[in-house]
Amino acid sequence: MTRDELQLRVRQDSWRDGWALDWLLDDGQRTWVESLRRLPPMSWAAWKVSRQRGKTFAALGWTAQDMGLETFSGVYLAQTQGNAASIANGFLQSIGQALPPEWDVRLVDGVLRFASGSELGVFGTDNDQFRRRRGNAVKRVLLDEAAFYADLPAVEQVYVPQLQTTGGVGLYLSSPPLTPAHPFNERCRSAMAAGRYVHDTFWSNPRIDHEAVIRGEMERRGLTREQLLASTEFRREYLAEDVTEEERAAVPAWSQQAEAELVADWPMPQHFDAYEGHDGGITGDPHASLFAVHDPANNCLLVTDELELRSAVTTMSAWSDEVKRVEAQRFGTDRWEGTLLGADEWLQALNEVPEFLRPGLSRNAPRQPFLRVGDPSQNICRDMTIDYGLVVLPTPKHEKAHDLDLVGQLIIDRRLRIHSRCVRLREQLYTTLWDIHRRRFERTTKDHGDLLDCLRYVVRNVRWHRDCRPKHIDSAMRLVLERQQEAASGWVKPRRR
């Protein structure tokens, strides 16, 4: 018997005896798998592991070892059907000769079949392929690259109940998502709290030439080493960091440094014009409203409040009542008849106003807010104006990318301030992404960048040239200012006797 034949026999025996992972995996991978063996029934673990670290190989090795020793069914899911089949086939080819021949492991019609009767269904999330396993009892679910599923909760609706009936376990495994808002990150936080979480980077892989990988990425992307290591793609894919992909970020100017400088418990300015942006919820999106003031003294926009209300259970009347509550609390508004001071400027800019707004035009309207604007493609402007007494003017919404560039420039110039209570706006500034065509926002399980839309509605309508501070100073105030100036200069103006 040759040395190679002896080694092959030993490896085949290792699968039969249950210790094949000792030579198949490196030390780090074996540590991950040992933590999975301690999972209680019906529980889930999460691996946030970078590319080039072998997370998929380790998960499939763990599953193949157990399926060869006992009979049960499982599911392996990747982003697409083609990708899932390719990964499963590649894994089988890499270990095929070392498997005991009597196990007779084959990939047939999208199922990894064992002679013992164990089966691992191999599916993708595209075209709802994953629903083919609905109703079957499975004891193991591997959700590979879960951070890139378009609808992770829909996948969970299929497989979580199956594990509950069998007492099986599940594993989320992926490099970090393009945006921290993806529900995969929520699953990781839950797993971390339960002590079932793994985080690792490609630096830990003892089987690759790290510098060769870096050189290859430098050449592919045309970057220096420093540029590559600092890029969001490298940090996310190879260092498993939670960063928003800068090439698709809706507001790439928003950063931790910007948040540290621009978010605070800002006081209201003494003189201001109040602005509001409103975006009605459709197809499950929330009703969103943003409240801001233009501070002419500092030439900045201060976002004071936000509203995000579930559209499925919140009527237009209830939404309007919430808007009025915020206006009364923040701006001192106590009546809502007529339209706004901004209607005159709106009329001058557009030379017309919608017919449904004309009966409400009034120069004696309440001073605040100066202007309310809303999405013109919905009926919220008409409904709020006619039915609920909140005059909302439809704002143009084309040139979305241009509007967001204006938002970004305000951030760069430090002229956008946000009150710390506006938690969801800050989250959306971090997490909102363009779709691949850069025409609309990516939809998440939480939102569709709705408050960010409200912000751009406001920003494109702020009258930066308008100074609402009093133009005339009465005699008493003038005397006070003169006395202050005299005290500061040390010279006292002679008084008349």
C-alpha positions as CSV (number, residue, x, y, z in Angstrom):
1,M,0.0,0.0,0.0
2,T,1.4,3.3,-1.0
3,R,1.6,6.3,1.3
4,D,-1.2,8.1,-0.7
5,E,-3.4,5.0,-0.4
6,L,-2.8,4.8,3.3
7,Q,-3.6,8.5,3.8
8,L,-6.8,8.1,1.8
9,R,-7.9,5.1,3.9
10,V,-7.2,7.0,7.1
11,R,-9.2,10.0,5.9
12,Q,-12.2,7.8,4.9
13,D,-12.0,6.2,8.3
14,S,-12.0,9.6,9.9
15,W,-15.4,10.3,8.3
16,R,-16.8,7.0,9.5
17,D,-15.5,7.7,13.0
18,G,-16.6,11.3,13.2
19,W,-13.2,13.1,13.4
20,A,-12.8,14.2,9.7
21,L,-13.0,17.9,10.6
22,D,-9.8,17.6,12.6
23,W,-7.8,17.5,9.4
24,L,-10.3,19.2,7.1
25,L,-10.6,22.5,8.9
26,D,-8.0,24.8,10.5
27,D,-8.0,25.7,14.2
28,G,-10.3,28.7,13.8
29,Q,-12.9,26.8,11.7
30,R,-12.9,24.0,14.2
31,T,-13.6,26.4,17.0
32,W,-16.6,27.8,15.1
33,V,-18.0,24.3,14.5
34,E,-17.5,23.2,18.2
35,S,-19.7,26.1,19.2
36,L,-22.4,24.9,16.9
37,R,-22.3,21.4,18.5
38,R,-23.4,23.1,21.7
39,L,-26.5,24.8,20.2
40,P,-29.7,23.9,22.0
41,P,-32.7,22.6,19.9
42,M,-34.6,25.2,17.8
43,S,-31.8,27.8,18.1
44,W,-29.8,29.8,15.6
45,A,-26.2,30.9,15.4
46,A,-24.6,33.6,13.3
47,W,-21.2,33.9,11.6
48,K,-20.2,37.3,10.3
49,V,-17.0,36.2,8.6
50,S,-15.1,37.8,5.7
51,R,-14.4,36.5,2.3
52,Q,-11.4,34.1,1.9
53,R,-11.9,32.7,5.4
54,G,-13.7,29.4,4.6
55,K,-17.0,29.9,6.4
56,T,-19.0,28.1,3.7
57,F,-16.6,25.2,3.6
58,A,-16.6,24.8,7.4
59,A,-20.5,24.9,7.5
60,L,-20.8,22.3,4.8
61,G,-18.1,20.1,6.3
62,W,-19.9,20.1,9.7
63,T,-23.1,19.2,7.9
64,A,-21.6,16.4,5.8
65,Q,-19.9,14.8,8.8
66,D,-23.2,14.7,10.7
67,M,-25.3,13.5,7.7
68,G,-23.0,10.6,7.1
69,L,-23.4,9.4,10.7
70,E,-27.1,9.9,11.2
71,T,-30.1,10.3,8.9
72,F,-31.8,13.7,8.6
73,S,-32.7,16.4,6.1
74,G,-31.3,19.9,5.8
75,V,-31.2,22.9,3.6
76,Y,-28.4,24.9,2.2
77,L,-29.4,28.3,0.8
78,A,-27.3,30.8,-1.2
79,Q,-28.2,34.0,-3.0
80,T,-29.0,32.4,-6.3
81,Q,-29.8,28.9,-7.4
82,G,-26.8,28.8,-9.8
83,N,-24.5,30.0,-7.1
84,A,-25.8,27.5,-4.5
85,A,-25.4,24.5,-6.9
86,S,-21.9,25.7,-7.9
87,I,-20.8,25.9,-4.2
88,A,-22.2,22.5,-3.3
89,N,-20.7,20.9,-6.3
90,G,-17.3,22.5,-5.6
91,F,-17.4,21.3,-2.0
92,L,-18.2,17.8,-3.1
93,Q,-15.4,17.7,-5.6
94,S,-12.9,19.0,-3.1
95,I,-13.6,16.2,-0.5
96,G,-15.2,13.5,-2.7
97,Q,-12.4,11.0,-2.8
98,A,-11.9,11.2,1.0
99,L,-15.5,10.3,1.7
100,P,-16.3,6.7,2.4
101,P,-17.4,5.1,-0.8
102,E,-20.4,3.4,0.9
103,W,-21.8,6.9,1.7
104,D,-22.3,7.4,-2.0
105,V,-22.7,11.2,-1.7
106,R,-24.1,12.8,-4.9
107,L,-25.6,16.1,-6.0
108,V,-28.7,15.1,-7.9
109,D,-31.4,17.6,-9.0
110,G,-30.4,20.2,-6.5
111,V,-30.1,17.8,-3.6
112,L,-27.0,16.5,-1.9
113,R,-28.0,12.8,-1.3
114,F,-26.4,10.3,1.0
115,A,-26.9,6.5,0.7
116,S,-28.0,6.6,4.4
117,G,-31.1,8.6,3.3
118,S,-29.8,12.0,4.5
119,E,-30.5,14.9,2.1
120,L,-29.3,18.5,1.9
121,G,-31.5,20.6,-0.4
122,V,-29.5,23.2,-2.3
123,F,-31.5,26.3,-3.3
124,G,-31.2,30.0,-4.1
125,T,-33.4,32.9,-3.0
126,D,-34.0,34.0,-6.6
127,N,-37.3,33.1,-8.2
128,D,-38.6,31.9,-4.8
129,Q,-36.7,28.6,-5.2
130,F,-36.4,28.4,-1.5
131,R,-40.1,27.9,-1.1
132,R,-39.8,24.4,-2.8
133,R,-38.8,23.0,0.6
134,R,-41.9,24.5,2.4
135,G,-43.6,21.9,4.5
136,N,-40.7,19.5,4.7
137,A,-39.2,18.6,8.1
138,V,-35.6,19.7,8.3
139,K,-33.1,19.6,11.2
140,R,-30.5,21.9,9.8
141,V,-30.7,25.1,7.8
142,L,-27.6,26.9,6.4
143,L,-28.4,30.5,5.2
144,D,-25.2,31.3,3.3
145,E,-24.6,35.0,2.3
146,A,-27.8,35.9,4.3
147,A,-26.7,39.5,4.4
148,F,-27.4,39.7,0.6
149,Y,-30.9,38.2,0.5
150,A,-33.5,40.6,-0.9
151,D,-36.0,39.4,1.7
152,L,-34.5,37.5,4.6
153,P,-37.7,37.5,6.7
154,A,-39.5,35.8,3.8
155,V,-36.9,33.0,3.9
156,E,-37.2,32.7,7.6
157,Q,-41.0,32.3,7.3
158,V,-40.3,29.1,5.4
159,Y,-37.6,27.5,7.5
160,V,-37.9,28.7,11.1
161,P,-41.2,26.7,11.6
162,Q,-39.6,23.6,10.2
163,L,-36.8,23.7,12.8
164,Q,-39.4,24.2,15.5
165,T,-41.1,20.9,14.7
166,T,-37.9,18.9,14.5
167,G,-35.8,20.5,17.2
168,G,-33.2,21.4,14.6
169,V,-30.7,24.3,14.4
170,G,-30.0,27.0,12.0
171,L,-27.0,29.1,11.0
172,Y,-26.7,32.5,9.4
173,L,-23.3,32.9,7.7
174,S,-22.2,35.9,5.6
175,S,-19.8,38.7,5.1
176,P,-21.4,42.0,6.2
177,P,-24.2,43.5,4.2
178,L,-23.9,46.6,1.9
179,T,-25.8,48.5,4.6
180,P,-25.9,48.0,8.3
181,A,-29.7,48.3,8.1
182,H,-30.0,44.7,6.7
183,P,-31.9,42.4,9.1
184,F,-28.8,40.0,9.0
185,N,-27.2,42.5,11.4
186,E,-30.1,42.2,13.8
187,R,-29.8,38.4,13.8
188,C,-26.1,38.8,14.5
189,R,-26.8,41.1,17.5
190,S,-29.3,38.5,18.9
191,A,-26.8,35.7,18.4
192,M,-24.1,37.8,20.1
193,A,-26.4,38.3,23.1
194,A,-27.0,34.6,23.3
195,G,-23.3,33.7,23.0
196,R,-23.7,32.1,19.5
197,Y,-21.9,34.6,17.4
198,V,-18.6,34.3,15.4
199,H,-16.7,37.2,13.8
200,D,-13.5,36.6,11.8
201,T,-11.5,38.1,9.0
202,F,-9.4,36.9,6.1
203,W,-6.2,37.7,8.1
204,S,-7.0,34.6,10.2
205,N,-6.9,32.2,7.3
206,P,-3.6,30.3,7.4
207,R,-4.0,28.8,4.0
208,I,-3.8,31.8,1.8
209,D,-1.2,34.3,0.8
210,H,-2.7,37.5,2.2
211,E,-0.3,39.9,0.4
212,A,-1.1,38.1,-2.9
213,V,-4.8,38.7,-2.4
214,I,-4.1,42.4,-1.6
215,R,-1.9,42.7,-4.7
216,G,-4.6,41.2,-6.9
217,E,-7.3,43.5,-5.5
218,M,-5.0,46.5,-6.0
219,E,-4.5,45.6,-9.7
220,R,-8.2,44.8,-10.2
221,R,-9.4,48.1,-8.8
222,G,-6.4,50.3,-9.8
223,L,-5.7,51.4,-6.2
224,T,-2.7,51.8,-4.0
225,R,-2.3,49.5,-1.0
226,E,-3.3,52.3,1.3
227,Q,-6.4,53.2,-0.8
228,L,-7.5,49.6,-1.0
229,L,-7.1,48.9,2.8
230,A,-9.1,52.1,3.5
231,S,-11.9,51.4,1.0
232,T,-15.3,50.4,2.3
233,E,-15.4,47.3,0.0
234,F,-12.2,45.9,1.4
235,R,-13.1,46.7,5.0
236,R,-16.5,45.0,4.6
237,E,-15.6,42.0,2.5
238,Y,-12.2,41.1,3.9
239,L,-12.2,42.6,7.4
240,A,-15.9,41.9,8.1
241,E,-16.6,45.5,9.2
242,D,-20.1,47.0,9.3
243,V,-19.7,49.9,6.8
244,T,-22.1,51.3,4.2
245,E,-20.8,50.8,0.7
246,E,-19.7,54.3,-0.3
247,E,-20.3,53.8,-4.0
248,R,-24.0,53.2,-3.4
249,A,-24.6,55.3,-0.2
250,A,-27.3,57.9,-0.7
251,V,-25.5,60.4,1.5
252,P,-21.8,59.4,1.6
253,A,-20.9,62.6,3.3
254,W,-22.5,61.4,6.5
255,S,-19.9,59.8,8.8
256,Q,-19.2,59.2,12.4
257,Q,-17.2,62.4,12.5
258,A,-20.1,64.4,10.9
259,E,-22.5,62.9,13.4
260,A,-20.3,63.8,16.3
261,E,-20.2,67.5,15.1
262,L,-23.8,67.9,13.8
263,V,-25.9,65.9,16.2
264,A,-26.6,67.4,19.7
265,D,-29.5,68.7,21.9
266,W,-29.5,71.9,19.8
267,P,-31.5,74.8,21.3
268,M,-34.1,76.5,19.1
269,P,-32.8,79.8,17.5
270,Q,-34.4,83.0,18.6
271,H,-35.6,83.8,15.1
272,F,-36.4,81.2,12.5
273,D,-38.6,80.0,9.6
274,A,-40.0,76.5,10.1
275,Y,-40.2,74.0,7.3
276,E,-41.8,70.6,7.1
277,G,-41.5,67.7,4.6
278,H,-44.1,64.9,4.4
279,D,-44.0,61.6,2.6
280,G,-47.1,59.3,2.7
281,G,-46.6,55.6,3.2
282,I,-47.5,53.2,0.4
283,T,-46.8,49.5,0.0
284,G,-46.1,49.2,3.6
285,D,-43.7,52.2,4.0
286,P,-44.4,54.4,7.0
287,H,-46.0,57.8,7.0
288,A,-43.0,60.1,7.4
289,S,-42.7,63.8,8.5
290,L,-39.6,65.9,9.2
291,F,-39.6,69.3,11.0
292,A,-36.8,71.8,10.5
293,V,-36.0,75.5,11.0
294,H,-33.9,77.8,9.0
295,D,-31.7,79.8,11.4
296,P,-30.6,83.0,9.6
297,A,-28.1,84.0,12.3
298,N,-26.0,80.8,11.7
299,N,-27.2,80.3,8.1
300,C,-28.0,76.7,8.8
301,L,-30.9,74.2,8.8
302,L,-31.7,72.6,12.1
303,V,-33.8,69.4,12.0
304,T,-35.8,69.5,15.2
305,D,-38.3,66.5,15.0
306,E,-39.3,63.5,13.0
307,L,-42.4,61.3,12.8
308,E,-42.5,57.8,11.5
309,L,-46.0,56.2,11.7
310,R,-47.1,52.8,10.5
311,S,-49.2,53.5,7.5
312,A,-51.1,50.2,7.8
313,V,-52.7,51.2,11.1
314,T,-52.4,55.0,11.1
315,T,-55.1,57.0,9.3
316,M,-54.5,60.3,7.6
317,S,-56.5,62.0,10.4
318,A,-54.2,60.5,13.1
319,W,-51.1,61.4,11.1
320,S,-52.3,65.0,10.7
321,D,-53.1,65.2,14.5
322,E,-49.5,64.2,15.2
323,V,-48.2,66.8,12.9
324,K,-50.3,69.5,14.6
325,R,-49.0,68.3,18.0
326,V,-45.4,68.7,17.0
327,E,-46.1,72.1,15.4
328,A,-47.7,73.3,18.7
329,Q,-44.9,71.9,20.8
330,R,-42.0,73.1,18.8
331,F,-43.2,76.2,16.9
332,G,-46.0,77.4,19.2
333,T,-48.6,77.0,16.4
334,D,-52.1,77.2,17.9
335,R,-54.3,77.5,14.8
336,W,-54.2,76.0,11.3
337,E,-56.7,78.0,9.2
338,G,-55.5,79.4,5.9
339,T,-52.1,78.7,4.3
340,L,-48.5,79.7,5.0
341,L,-46.3,82.7,4.7
342,G,-44.3,80.8,2.1
343,A,-47.3,80.6,-0.3
344,D,-46.4,84.1,-1.6
345,E,-42.9,83.0,-2.5
346,W,-44.2,79.7,-3.9
347,L,-46.6,81.7,-6.1
348,Q,-43.8,83.9,-7.3
349,A,-41.6,80.9,-8.1
350,L,-44.1,78.8,-10.0
351,N,-46.6,81.5,-11.2
352,E,-49.4,79.2,-10.1
353,V,-50.7,77.2,-7.2
354,P,-52.8,74.0,-7.4
355,E,-56.5,74.6,-7.5
356,F,-57.2,72.8,-4.2
357,L,-54.8,75.3,-2.4
358,R,-56.4,78.5,-3.8
359,P,-59.3,78.8,-1.3
360,G,-56.8,78.6,1.6
361,L,-54.5,81.4,0.5
362,S,-54.4,84.1,3.2
363,R,-51.9,86.7,4.2
364,N,-53.3,86.5,7.8
365,A,-52.2,82.9,8.2
366,P,-50.3,81.7,11.3
367,R,-46.6,82.7,11.1
368,Q,-45.3,79.1,11.6
369,P,-44.5,76.9,9.9
370,F,-43.3,79.0,7.0
371,L,-43.8,76.2,4.5
372,R,-45.0,72.6,4.4
373,V,-44.2,70.5,1.4
374,G,-45.0,67.0,0.4
375,D,-44.7,64.3,-2.2
376,P,-46.7,65.4,-5.3
377,S,-47.2,61.9,-6.6
378,Q,-49.5,61.0,-3.6
379,N,-52.8,62.6,-2.5
380,I,-51.4,63.6,0.9
381,C,-51.1,67.3,-0.1
382,R,-54.8,67.5,-1.2
383,D,-56.0,65.3,1.7
384,M,-54.1,67.2,4.4
385,T,-55.1,70.5,3.0
386,I,-58.8,69.9,2.3
387,D,-59.7,67.4,5.0
388,Y,-57.4,68.2,7.9
389,G,-56.5,71.9,7.6
390,L,-52.8,71.4,7.1
391,V,-51.8,73.2,3.9
392,V,-49.1,71.1,2.2
393,L,-47.8,72.3,-1.1
394,P,-46.6,69.7,-3.6
395,T,-42.9,70.0,-4.2
396,P,-41.1,69.0,-7.3
397,K,-39.2,65.7,-6.6
398,H,-37.2,65.1,-9.8
399,E,-33.4,65.3,-9.7
400,K,-33.3,63.1,-6.6
401,A,-29.5,62.7,-6.8
402,H,-29.1,66.5,-7.1
403,D,-31.2,67.0,-4.0
404,L,-29.0,64.6,-2.1
405,D,-25.9,66.3,-3.3
406,L,-27.3,69.5,-1.7
407,V,-27.8,67.6,1.5
408,G,-24.3,66.2,1.3
409,Q,-22.9,69.7,0.8
410,L,-24.7,71.0,3.8
411,I,-23.1,68.3,5.8
412,I,-19.6,69.0,4.5
413,D,-20.1,72.7,5.2
414,R,-21.5,71.8,8.7
415,R,-24.7,73.8,7.9
416,L,-27.1,70.9,8.7
417,R,-27.7,70.3,12.3
418,I,-29.8,67.5,13.7
419,H,-31.4,67.2,17.2
420,S,-30.4,64.1,19.0
421,R,-34.0,63.0,19.3
422,C,-34.2,62.4,15.5
423,V,-32.9,58.8,15.8
424,R,-34.4,57.3,12.6
425,L,-33.2,60.1,10.3
426,R,-29.7,59.6,11.6
427,E,-30.0,55.8,10.9
428,Q,-31.3,56.4,7.4
429,L,-28.4,58.8,6.7
430,Y,-26.1,56.0,7.5
431,T,-27.9,53.1,5.9
432,T,-29.9,54.3,2.9
433,L,-28.5,52.9,-0.4
434,W,-29.3,53.6,-4.1
435,D,-30.5,50.7,-6.1
436,I,-28.0,49.5,-8.8
437,H,-29.5,52.0,-11.3
438,R,-29.2,54.9,-8.9
439,R,-32.8,55.9,-9.5
440,R,-34.5,55.0,-6.2
441,F,-33.6,53.8,-2.8
442,E,-33.1,50.2,-1.8
443,R,-36.1,49.0,0.3
444,T,-35.3,47.5,3.7
445,T,-37.5,45.7,6.2
446,K,-37.7,49.0,8.1
447,D,-38.2,51.7,5.5
448,H,-37.5,53.0,2.0
449,G,-35.4,56.1,3.0
450,D,-38.7,57.9,3.8
451,L,-37.2,60.4,6.2
452,L,-34.4,61.1,3.8
453,D,-36.9,61.9,1.2
454,C,-38.6,64.3,3.6
455,L,-35.2,65.9,4.2
456,R,-34.5,66.5,0.6
457,Y,-38.0,68.0,0.1
458,V,-37.2,70.5,2.8
459,V,-33.7,71.3,1.6
460,R,-34.7,72.0,-2.0
461,N,-37.4,74.5,-0.7
462,V,-35.5,76.4,2.0
463,R,-35.5,80.1,1.2
464,W,-31.8,80.7,2.2
465,H,-32.0,84.3,1.1
466,R,-34.8,85.2,3.5
467,D,-33.8,86.8,6.8
468,C,-36.7,86.6,9.2
469,R,-35.0,88.6,11.9
470,P,-36.7,91.9,12.8
471,K,-35.6,94.7,10.5
472,H,-36.5,97.6,12.8
473,I,-35.4,98.2,16.4
474,D,-37.6,100.3,18.7
475,S,-36.1,103.2,20.7
476,A,-35.9,101.2,23.9
477,M,-34.0,98.4,22.3
478,R,-31.7,100.9,20.5
479,L,-30.9,102.5,23.9
480,V,-30.0,99.2,25.4
481,L,-27.7,98.4,22.4
482,E,-26.0,101.8,22.7
483,R,-25.3,101.3,26.4
484,Q,-23.9,97.8,25.7
485,Q,-21.6,99.2,23.0
486,E,-20.4,102.1,25.3
487,A,-19.6,99.7,28.1
488,A,-17.6,97.5,25.7
489,S,-15.6,100.4,24.3
490,G,-15.1,102.3,27.6
491,W,-16.5,105.5,26.0
492,V,-19.7,107.1,27.4
493,K,-21.8,109.2,25.2
494,P,-22.7,112.6,26.9
495,R,-26.2,112.6,28.1
496,R,-28.6,115.5,27.5
497,R,-29.6,117.5,30.6
